[in-house]
């Protein structure tokens, strides 16, 4: 199908983009990499009057280390995330997530800011942000505002962004030597959106996980922090009995609606399986490679 | 509000300047405005890969790129890389292995395969499958395509 008619303006600065967004408001859409937006326009899921192209703004480029954080510009493409040495060394979960995001041709244009603003509940990067307790920095003509990832995703394709705000960057805590993370998912075809997936972060001491953050995607209208499962795993030897308790806790953590892949029972089963696999993998992760 | 946008870009080495409707994606621009019919519009929402081509040196989905956003860009289509001879060996291998039947996916498949071979010196079969996992083929069952790409990878290594 063809997109409906709309206007197009390429913003020549961040301030220009903010002004356009303030002027045209909710009738406009921000165009970053366009890898989700242009598909939804082809389906005519929305009919904006104006697209504001921010894809060439230098203010949104770059990955930098700042004290205990790595700041990732919103315009960073998935391909750049997957190749960046700072990401590999300090935020390895993002590096691990990249191969799961669509396909090379899409990763070359899709951006982290766009993925977070679109907030697909089956997408990898929103779940990574929640698992890593990232901070999303939103800008507007009124200034900048910092939003914790756990408060950013508020519903199906709905975020805490105000209509005049654009994501500027995302800040990720630098991984410490005892911290590990894992991302895995189940999809019909490599690169498709996940039927279900999990991002797991924890401090690992031998066979014991501390303060784990277990975040599922593709099982609800937003990334879900499974706090019951996290509590069941916290501070205990992650043996089969502990994993089973954590899996049981998922019954309360998750309330998955059915979707095109199957009903709630399927989603629950996938989540239980993924949890066990993720715990097994995080325990065996190569410490030297991460140090 | 601007719904007609002026752009100037390079397509297969030639500079072209056109006025485009803002909603026109790159494939419609190439096919309808420039008459370059090699890039195929399949699903038009980024799933099938038939529209895969190069923008600024990297492969993209042409259906998920607005022509209006490409002022100053460098676009390379299947026509361009065919004429330059860059993928002659891949094309020959596709013919030799019967890796094309109806041919609808073939231009996108060749662009994806060429991208893999540019980045991986000797990809294994599962890596080849992963690299073309975003390109649907409804005829061949993929086996012959993987054979063709693998044969070219080996031949290029042998050739140095």
Interface residues (C-beta under 8 A of the other chain):
Chain A: X1 X2 X3 X4 X5 X6 X7 X8 X9 X10 X31 X34 X35 X38 X39 X41 X42 X43 X49 X50 X51 X53 X55 X79 X102 X103 X104 X105 X106 X108 X109 X189 X190 X191
Chain B: X1 X2 X3 X5 X21 X22 X23 X25 X28 X44 X45 X46 X49 X52 X58 X59 X60 X61 X63 X64 X65 X66 X68 X69 X71 X112 X115 X129 X130 X131 X133 X134
